[in-house]
């Protein structure tokens, strides 16, 4: 079963970390990554929201920045391939312990080929 763990945090806080503080958090996360390496597929760290562009579907316009109405921004995500929902929750808990603040959203995912044929249905927790 595949899940994604979406990593949220207040970008003002994470952007204010020194290089040493950021490296310390990354090292803690790498320890979790090494432990669960066989379950990880892509791991993505997003660039700052200042580099984002948004297409508003209702207005069909493109604007700079995400302009999210949230206090926390999506900073990156992990794709997991695990045997159970419980294992996905355990991995997310360990990641949360390794990274102070923010939130981790665990969501089942389905994969699709570009021609629209589903190759795996999303599991239900």
N, C-alpha and C positions, 0 to 999 in steps of 0.2 A: 504494500500500500504506500502511496506517495502522499506526503504532506509538505507544506511549506511553512516555515517559521518566519514570520515577518517581524523585523526588528525595528521598534519605534523608540525614539528618545527626543528630548528637546534639543534641537540643533544648536541653539545658543549655548547650551551647557557643553555639548560635545565639541563644539568649535573652539571653546575657551580652554579646553584641556591643553596642557603643555605637550610637547612631543613625547616626553617621558611618561606622562599620565596616559596618553593615548597608547603608547607602546605597551604599558603595563596591562591595560584592558585587553589589547589584542593578544598578548601572551597568555592571559587567563583563558580567553576564548579558544586559542590554539590548543590548549591542553584538553578542552572539551572536544574540539575537532579531532585531535589525535585519538582520543578514546573511542569515538564513534565513527571513525573514518570510513569504515565499510558501509555505513548507512547514509553517508553524505553524497549527494550528487552536486550540482552547481552551488557555489556559495558566492553571493554577490554583495559587495560593499558599494553603495551608491555614492556618487559625487554629491557635493552640497546642493541644497535646493536652489541656490543662486545660479546653478548651471542648468536648471530645469526649464522646460517649455511645456505649456499646457494648451491643448486644443479643447475649447469649450464646444461640445456637440450642439447644444441648444442655440448657440449664437454663431457657430461655424467660424470662430476666430481663434487665432493663435496668440498667446501672451507669454512673456518671459516669466519664469518662476512658477512654482506649483500653486501658490495662493490657496493652500489648504486652510480650511477653517478649523484647525486643530492646534493644540499646544505642543504636540509631539509630531515629528516628521518620520517618514519611512526612511531608514538609513541603509537598509539592505535586507537580504533574505537568504535563507538556506532552503534547499530542496532535500528532503529525506526520503529514503526508501526503506521502510521498516516493516516488521511483521505484525505490529499492532499499534493501535491508538495509544495504549498505555506506555509503550516504549517511546513514542513520539513526544508524549507529555513529559516523560522522564528526561529526555534530551533537552527539551525546552526549559525545564526547571534548572538543569545544570548550567545552561547558557545564562539564564537569568541570575544565578548565583555568581557567575564569573564576570558579569557586567552590571555595575551599579546603576540604579535608576532606570527609567524607561519602561517599556513593556514588550512582551513577545506574544504575537498572535499566531496561534496554530490553526492551520486551515487545510482540509483535505484538498487535493488537486487531481485533475484528470489531464492526461496528455492526449494531444491530437496531432495528427499529421496535417500538413498544409492543405490536403484535399478534403479535410473535414472528417475523416474517419477516426473515430475514437479508438485509441489503442489500450486504454485502461480507464475504467469508470472510477469516479471518485468514491472512496469508501465513506461509510457513515460511522461516526464515533459511537 
